[in-house]
Structure formats: C-alpha cells, structure tokens
Amino acid sequence: MILKPQENSRDDIATLERLLRHSQANDLQRQQISEQIRNLRSGDRGEAEAAYEIDLHFGQSPNWMIIHDLRIEHRGFVAQIDHLMVNRLLEFWVLESKRFANGVKINEHGEFTTFFEGRPRGAPSPIEQNRRHLKLLGSVLADGAIRLPTRLGFTIQPTLKSLVLISHGAIGRPRIDVPGIETVIKNDQLSTTVSRALDKVGVLALTSLVGQATLEGVGQQMLALHRPITRRWAAQFRLPDAPLPTAQPAQVAKNPTLARRRIGSAPAPKPSPQHRCTNCEVPVSAGVARYCDAQPLFGGALFCMSCQSKALRQAKLEGARV
C-alpha cells in the first residue's frame, strides 16, 4: 500500500524561474538559480523513476507499506528519506535514489565521481548519506517515537536495510570490495534484490510476522513524523521577495546619470575586518554576515559571496541531512 505518493519540485521550480527574471538579480545569481533548477529537475526525474519501480512491484501489495519523500526531524537532526518501504517482517528498507546522466564511478575508497560536459566532478557518497538516514531512523525507533508491536510481551525489533537506486547512466565499480557498495544497484534490480533478501529469511523470523492492520498502523505513525519544509528561495539567493520593476527606456533616456547608475552594478558594501569567510578568510561585509547567520544551510559558518555558492551546492547535494 502507498501511504504517501512521490512528490515533485514543480512549485519550487516555478518560483526559481520567476527569480531568474528578478529585476535585481545579477549574472552570478542567475547562474546559481539556473543550476538549482537543473538539480531539482534531475532529482525529480531520479526519484520519479525509482518511485515507478517501487510502486510497480510493491505498491499494490498489502504486505508492504510505501512512503515517498519522508522528512523526519529528531533530536535536532534531519533526514530526508527519498523512499521508505516497510514489510510485515518489520524490515525498514531506506532507499536513496540518484540520477547520474553521464554515469558514476566509485573508486576503491568509496568516493563517487560524476561527469558533467565530459569533466569529472566529485559527488557526496549516497552510501554514507543513507547510513546517516538509517542512524537517525534507528534513533527514532530506539527512543520510542514509533509504537512497535509486541508478541508474548516482547517488542518486535525492526531491521533496517539500505539501498541506493541509480536510475540512469553506467556504474563504474572498483575491483576491490568497498563496504556498502553492494547496496548500490540500478532501479530495475530492485525487485530481484529484495526478493533475494527475503529468500534468505529464516523460519524463526517468520514468527515475528505482523498483520496487515499492524503494518499500516506502523506506517501511519511514520507518516505522522513527516515535517515538510518550505524553501525561502528569494532569501537564499539574497533577493527581495517581490521583484522590483526595471526602469523604462524613456526614463533612462531622459536622465543619462540615472541610466549610468542603472546600467552599472550597485556599489558593493564595504567589508569588515571583524567578519571573515570561514573557507578563504576573506573579509566580508556586515550584510553578508547577517545573511549567513540567517541561512540554516550554512550551519553557523560565515562565507563570502564567492564561497556561498559552493557551500549551498554542497548542502543541497547532501540535502542538509544526517
């Protein structure tokens, strides 16, 4: 059963496309916004392709409970779980979906490299990303946030499992064994991989099989923990919420001084020696410092304008998640 269908970033993308036309957006901001749009569209495609396989093979089964796009907050940490599958054995399958249009390569250290326009680019490890998800989910269960079923007076303990679903592009694997690399599979291998795992379940585990109503109850409790987030895209890209109108050509022509001011860029605020970038130690203005303080994705760090895009990109790739 599907308790929560897969969502998309349509509204966020529409907001970002409006910000591209913002009268105060400069070239760097438009570049950053365009990159964010590409990331969201790629992420949507990857999650949709994974959700299709999940829903096709398990969505109609009363023995499985499916939640897509589950965001959990616990003990000050956040986990953005792409897909969660729970079966009557209380196996919690946490699935991270990725889409690498030009393939991905994993080296002997477990490091991921993607390719963009023929150039290699380092990428955060989805294996480690999912391990953090499992750790937070384990904490949620251990703290009693979910009321687990009991049998003969004993609480049935769930099992946490991890898979990374790759929806597009080849997977280059190292010749030596890397911990967790066996969890990285293509989307179309999901059903076979889960079936093989269930074939290995012993007879003793079947004594912990819960009923369908109990399974749905656990799923509804998980769904109640979902905490959606509203993105403040304008603030993230340091733009006013309402785009200011651009100057009319006739007004600019009548006032050459005003025209030069509008054509040229606004004067940058003076940097303060009291505020320095955490990354490159360049002095930044008090306004930039205030923006960084208000930006939760920076985690309290202070970045100059040049380093902010890198920090935001890294935070987005990791989803600001545990």
C-alpha positions as CSV (number, residue, x, y, z in Angstrom):
1,M,0.0,0.0,0.0
2,I,1.2,3.5,-0.8
3,L,0.7,5.9,2.1
4,K,2.4,8.9,0.6
5,P,3.0,9.2,-3.2
6,Q,6.1,10.7,-4.7
7,E,6.1,14.4,-4.9
8,N,7.9,16.8,-7.3
9,S,9.5,20.2,-7.2
10,R,7.1,21.9,-9.7
11,D,6.2,24.8,-7.3
12,D,9.9,25.3,-6.3
13,I,11.0,25.3,-10.0
14,A,8.2,27.8,-10.9
15,T,9.4,30.1,-8.1
16,L,13.0,29.8,-9.2
17,E,12.1,30.6,-12.8
18,R,10.4,33.8,-11.6
19,L,13.6,34.7,-9.7
20,L,15.5,34.3,-12.9
21,R,13.6,37.3,-14.2
22,H,14.1,39.3,-11.0
23,S,15.0,42.9,-11.8
24,Q,17.7,42.9,-9.1
25,A,19.3,39.5,-10.0
26,N,22.9,39.7,-11.3
27,D,24.6,37.3,-13.6
28,L,26.1,35.2,-10.8
29,Q,22.8,34.9,-9.0
30,R,21.0,33.9,-12.3
31,Q,23.8,31.3,-12.8
32,Q,23.2,29.9,-9.3
33,I,19.4,29.8,-9.8
34,S,19.7,28.0,-13.1
35,E,22.0,25.4,-11.6
36,Q,19.5,24.9,-8.8
37,I,16.7,24.4,-11.3
38,R,18.8,21.8,-13.1
39,N,19.5,20.0,-9.9
40,L,15.8,19.9,-8.9
41,R,14.7,18.7,-12.3
42,S,17.4,15.9,-12.3
43,G,16.4,15.0,-8.7
44,D,12.7,14.8,-9.7
45,R,13.5,12.5,-12.6
46,G,15.6,10.2,-10.5
47,E,13.1,10.0,-7.7
48,A,10.2,9.5,-10.2
49,E,12.0,6.7,-12.0
50,A,12.8,5.0,-8.7
51,A,9.2,5.5,-7.4
52,Y,7.8,3.9,-10.6
53,E,9.8,0.7,-9.9
54,I,8.8,0.7,-6.2
55,D,5.1,1.3,-6.9
56,L,5.0,-1.2,-9.7
57,H,6.4,-4.1,-7.7
58,F,5.3,-3.3,-4.1
59,G,2.7,-0.5,-4.2
60,Q,-0.3,-2.7,-4.5
61,S,0.8,-5.4,-2.1
62,P,-0.9,-5.4,1.4
63,N,2.4,-6.9,2.7
64,W,4.3,-3.7,2.1
65,M,3.9,-0.1,3.2
66,I,5.4,2.7,1.0
67,I,6.2,6.3,1.9
68,H,7.9,8.6,-0.6
69,D,9.6,11.8,0.3
70,L,9.7,11.4,4.1
71,R,11.3,14.2,6.0
72,I,12.0,13.5,9.7
73,E,13.3,15.8,12.4
74,H,14.6,14.2,15.6
75,R,17.0,15.4,18.3
76,G,17.9,18.5,16.2
77,F,18.8,16.4,13.1
78,V,17.0,16.0,9.8
79,A,16.8,13.0,7.5
80,Q,15.2,13.4,4.0
81,I,14.4,9.9,3.0
82,D,13.6,9.5,-0.7
83,H,11.7,6.3,-0.3
84,L,10.8,4.1,2.7
85,M,9.4,0.5,2.3
86,V,8.3,-1.5,5.3
87,N,7.1,-5.1,5.2
88,R,5.3,-7.4,7.6
89,L,8.6,-8.6,8.9
90,L,9.2,-5.0,10.1
91,E,12.1,-4.6,7.7
92,F,12.6,-0.9,7.0
93,W,14.1,-0.5,3.6
94,V,15.5,3.0,3.3
95,L,16.1,3.8,-0.4
96,E,18.2,6.7,-1.7
97,S,17.6,7.5,-5.4
98,K,20.1,9.1,-7.6
99,R,20.3,10.0,-11.3
100,F,23.6,10.4,-13.0
101,A,23.0,11.3,-16.6
102,N,26.6,10.6,-17.6
103,G,27.3,7.7,-15.3
104,V,29.1,7.5,-12.0
105,K,32.4,6.0,-10.9
106,I,33.2,4.6,-7.5
107,N,36.9,4.2,-6.5
108,E,38.5,1.8,-4.0
109,H,38.0,4.4,-1.2
110,G,34.2,4.6,-1.8
111,E,34.4,8.0,-3.3
112,F,31.9,8.9,-6.0
113,T,32.8,10.8,-9.2
114,T,30.2,12.0,-11.7
115,F,30.7,13.6,-15.1
116,F,29.4,16.9,-16.5
117,E,30.2,18.0,-20.0
118,G,32.9,15.4,-20.1
119,R,34.6,16.6,-16.9
120,P,34.8,14.6,-13.7
121,R,33.2,16.1,-10.6
122,G,33.3,14.8,-7.1
123,A,30.0,13.9,-5.5
124,P,28.9,13.1,-1.9
125,S,28.6,9.4,-1.3
126,P,25.0,8.3,-1.3
127,I,26.1,5.2,0.6
128,E,27.2,7.4,3.5
129,Q,24.2,9.6,3.1
130,N,21.9,6.6,3.5
131,R,23.9,5.4,6.5
132,R,23.1,8.7,8.2
133,H,19.4,8.3,7.4
134,L,19.5,4.8,8.9
135,K,21.2,6.1,12.0
136,L,18.6,8.8,12.6
137,L,15.8,6.4,11.8
138,G,17.3,3.9,14.3
139,S,17.3,6.7,16.9
140,V,13.7,7.5,16.2
141,L,12.8,3.8,16.8
142,A,15.0,3.4,19.8
143,D,13.5,6.5,21.5
144,G,10.0,5.1,21.2
145,A,8.7,7.7,18.7
146,I,7.1,4.8,16.9
147,R,4.9,2.4,19.0
148,L,6.2,-1.0,17.8
149,P,4.1,-4.2,18.1
150,T,4.7,-6.8,20.7
151,R,4.4,-10.6,20.9
152,L,4.4,-12.6,24.1
153,G,5.3,-9.5,26.0
154,F,8.3,-8.7,23.9
155,T,8.6,-5.8,21.5
156,I,9.3,-6.9,17.9
157,Q,12.5,-5.3,16.9
158,P,12.7,-3.9,13.3
159,T,15.5,-4.4,10.9
160,L,17.0,-1.5,8.9
161,K,18.2,-2.1,5.4
162,S,19.8,0.3,2.9
163,L,19.7,0.5,-0.9
164,V,21.0,3.2,-3.3
165,L,19.0,3.2,-6.6
166,I,20.7,4.6,-9.7
167,S,18.2,5.4,-12.4
168,H,20.5,6.5,-15.3
169,G,24.0,6.0,-16.5
170,A,26.6,3.3,-16.0
171,I,28.1,2.4,-12.6
172,G,31.8,2.1,-12.6
173,R,32.8,-0.2,-9.7
174,P,36.3,-0.7,-8.2
175,R,37.9,-4.1,-8.5
176,I,38.3,-4.5,-4.7
177,D,35.4,-4.8,-2.2
178,V,34.2,-1.5,-0.7
179,P,31.9,-1.6,2.3
180,G,28.4,-0.8,1.3
181,I,29.0,-0.9,-2.5
182,E,26.7,-3.9,-2.7
183,T,23.8,-1.6,-1.8
184,V,24.3,0.4,-5.0
185,I,22.1,-1.0,-7.7
186,K,20.2,0.0,-10.8
187,N,16.5,0.8,-10.5
188,D,15.4,-2.3,-12.4
189,Q,17.3,-4.6,-10.0
190,L,15.1,-3.5,-7.0
191,S,12.6,-6.3,-7.1
192,T,15.2,-9.0,-7.7
193,T,17.4,-7.7,-4.9
194,V,14.6,-7.5,-2.4
195,S,13.3,-11.0,-3.4
196,R,16.7,-12.5,-2.8
197,A,17.0,-10.9,0.6
198,L,13.6,-12.3,1.6
199,D,14.6,-15.8,0.3
200,K,17.3,-15.7,3.0
201,V,14.9,-15.0,5.8
202,G,14.9,-18.0,8.3
203,V,11.8,-19.7,9.6
204,L,12.4,-18.2,13.0
205,A,11.9,-14.7,11.6
206,L,8.5,-15.6,10.2
207,T,7.3,-16.0,13.8
208,S,7.6,-12.2,14.1
209,L,5.3,-11.6,11.1
210,V,2.8,-8.8,11.9
211,G,-0.7,-8.4,10.5
212,Q,-1.6,-6.1,7.7
213,A,-3.5,-3.7,10.1
214,T,-0.5,-3.6,12.4
215,L,1.8,-2.8,9.4
216,E,-0.5,0.0,8.3
217,G,-0.5,1.3,11.9
218,V,3.3,1.5,11.9
219,G,3.2,3.2,8.5
220,Q,0.7,5.8,9.7
221,Q,2.9,6.6,12.7
222,M,5.9,7.0,10.4
223,L,3.8,9.3,8.2
224,A,2.8,11.4,11.2
225,L,6.5,12.2,11.8
226,H,6.8,13.9,8.3
227,R,7.8,17.5,8.6
228,P,7.7,19.2,5.2
229,I,9.9,22.3,4.6
230,T,9.1,25.4,2.7
231,R,12.1,26.8,0.8
232,R,12.7,30.6,1.0
233,W,14.4,30.8,-2.4
234,A,14.4,34.6,-2.6
235,A,16.2,34.9,0.7
236,Q,18.6,32.1,-0.2
237,F,19.7,34.0,-3.3
238,R,19.8,37.3,-1.5
239,L,16.8,38.8,-3.5
240,P,13.8,40.7,-2.3
241,D,10.6,38.7,-2.3
242,A,8.9,41.0,-4.8
243,P,10.9,41.7,-8.0
244,L,11.4,45.4,-8.5
245,P,10.3,46.8,-11.8
246,T,13.0,47.6,-14.3
247,A,13.5,51.2,-15.4
248,Q,11.5,52.3,-18.5
249,P,13.7,53.1,-21.6
250,A,12.1,56.6,-21.9
251,Q,13.0,57.4,-18.2
252,V,16.6,56.3,-18.7
253,A,17.0,58.3,-21.9
254,K,15.8,61.5,-20.2
255,N,18.3,61.1,-17.4
256,P,21.8,59.9,-18.5
257,T,23.2,60.0,-15.0
258,L,20.3,57.7,-13.8
259,A,21.0,55.5,-16.9
260,R,24.6,55.0,-16.0
261,R,23.7,54.1,-12.4
262,R,21.2,51.5,-13.5
263,I,23.3,50.0,-16.2
264,G,26.3,49.7,-13.9
265,S,26.2,47.4,-10.9
266,A,25.3,48.7,-7.4
267,P,28.3,49.6,-5.2
268,A,29.3,46.6,-3.1
269,P,29.1,47.1,0.7
270,K,32.5,47.6,2.4
271,P,34.0,44.5,4.0
272,S,34.6,44.5,7.7
273,P,37.8,43.1,9.2
274,Q,35.6,41.7,12.1
275,H,33.9,39.3,9.7
276,R,35.9,36.8,7.7
277,C,34.9,33.9,5.4
278,T,35.2,30.5,7.1
279,N,36.6,29.0,4.0
280,C,39.0,31.5,2.5
281,E,39.3,34.0,5.3
282,V,38.5,37.0,3.0
283,P,36.8,39.9,4.9
284,V,33.1,40.2,4.3
285,S,30.6,42.9,4.9
286,A,28.2,43.0,7.9
287,G,25.3,42.5,5.5
288,V,26.8,39.2,4.2
289,A,27.5,38.2,7.8
290,R,23.8,38.7,8.6
291,Y,22.7,36.7,5.6
292,C,24.9,33.8,6.6
293,D,23.6,33.9,10.2
294,A,20.1,33.6,8.8
295,Q,20.9,30.8,6.4
296,P,20.3,27.5,8.1
297,L,22.1,25.5,5.4
298,F,25.4,27.1,6.4
299,G,25.2,25.7,9.9
300,G,26.6,28.8,11.5
301,A,29.5,29.2,9.2
302,L,30.4,32.5,7.5
303,F,31.0,32.5,3.7
304,C,32.0,35.3,1.3
305,M,29.8,35.7,-1.8
306,S,32.3,33.6,-3.9
307,C,32.2,30.7,-1.4
308,Q,28.5,30.8,-0.7
309,S,27.5,29.1,-4.0
310,K,29.9,26.2,-3.2
311,A,28.5,25.9,0.3
312,L,24.9,25.9,-0.9
313,R,25.6,23.4,-3.6
314,Q,27.3,21.1,-1.2
315,A,24.4,21.5,1.3
316,K,21.8,20.9,-1.4
317,L,23.6,17.7,-2.6
318,E,23.6,16.4,0.9
319,G,20.1,17.7,1.4
320,A,21.2,19.3,4.7
321,R,20.5,15.9,6.1
322,V,22.0,13.5,8.6
